[in-house]
Amino acid sequence: MAIRANFTKVSAEAAVGAKINSWREKEPASVTQTVVNRIHAAPNPPLRKQIIDEKDFVEPKEVAKNIPITGPIAGRMVKVDNGDVDRAFRHLKNVVNANNIRFDKQQQRFYKKPGKALEEKRIRRKKRMFDEGIRRLMNIVKDAKRRGY
C-alpha cells in the first residue's frame, strides 16, 4: 500500500508541475558537481572520505576514452573532433595509405601458393631496390647539372 501511495504522490506532483527528474535538464558535469557538493556538506568529514570519494564520479565519456580498443578495428578508427567529418575522413585515408591496406586486400583476395608468393615478394623487393637506385642516380645527375657539368 505504501508503494501505491508513493506512486500517487509522484503523479500528483507531476500534475502540479513540480520538476521531476530535473537532473536530466542539467549537463552531466553539473550533476557530478552537485553530488560532490553534497558530499562536502556532509556532517562527518572523516566518515564521508571512507565511504565515497570524488574520484568515483567520473563521466562515462572519460571512462570510455581510457578503455583500450583492441582487435582488427583498432587501427581503422579515427576520432571526429567538433563534428569535422571531412578531416576525420582525410585522416582515415592517410592511415589506410600508410598501412597499405588496399594492397593487402588485393593480395589476400585469392589464394597463392607459397612459392608464388615468395617469388612475387622477391620481385617487389628487387623493383623497389631498382627504383631507389634510379632515384639516387637522378639526384646525382641533377646535382651535377646544378654545378654546371
C-alpha positions, 0 to 999 in steps of 0.5 A: 500500500505504501508503494501505491501511495508513493506512486500517487504522490509522484503523479500528483506532483507531476500534475502540479508541475513540480520538476521531476527528474530535473537532473536530466535538464542539467549537463552531466558535469553539473550533476557530478558537481552537485553530488560532490557538493553534497558530499562536502556538506556532509556532517562527518568529514572523516566518515564521508572520505571512507565511504565515497570519494570524488574520484568515483564520479567520473563521466562515462565519456572519460571512462570510455576514452581510457578503455583500450580498443583492441582487435582488427578495428583498432587501427581503422578508427579515427576520432571526429573532433567538433563534428569535422567529418571531412578531416576525420575522413582525410585522416582515415585515408592517410592511415589506410595509405600508410598501412597499405591496406588496399594492397593487402586486400588485393593480395589476400583476395585469392589464394597463392601458393607459397612459392608464388608468393615468395617469388612475387615478394622477391620481385617487389623487393628487387623493383623497389631496390631498382627504383631507389637506385634510379632515384639516387642516380637522378639526384646525382645527375641533377646535382651535377647539372646544378654545378654546371657539368 
